[in-house]
Amino acid sequence: MYQDLPITVFDTAVHWVEYVICHIGVPYLRPVCVSRCSYSENAKRVSALFRDRPMTAIETAVYWVEYVIRHRGAPHMRSAAADMPLYQYLLLDVIGMLVLVAASCVYIAYCVVKALTVANTDGHHGKHVH
């Protein structure tokens, strides 16, 4: 009856990871856990998918270091954000403009409401009609 319940902390972690993969949102791993295989077989399959790469990690690092050396620093791969002023990088100019527009709209609405309120109170100043 209780054979499916995890027994150790490791088993609990394994079941939690399996639940996350199958139910929450790792869509490219979902087909792996849909099958009726055991978790260890699924883990081996996912590990093989992850390790399927043309070069090892050290070969990839060596390739990119050589690439940068070959292209004299690879300026074509440099991020444009490196040359931006800080206020542009943090979008402070855009945020400032949005705050200015919002404040202007609030001020205009305030002036319109104030003008309408003054116009309505001037017409009923001191006269009572019975």
Secondary structure, 3 states (H helix, E strand, C coil): CCCCCCCCHHHHHHHHHHHHHHHHHCHHHHHHHHCCCCHHHHHHHHHHHHHCCCCCHHHHHHHHHHHHHHCCCCHHHCCHHHHCCHHHHCCHHHHHHHHHHHHHHHHHHHHHHHHHHHHHHHHCCCCCCC
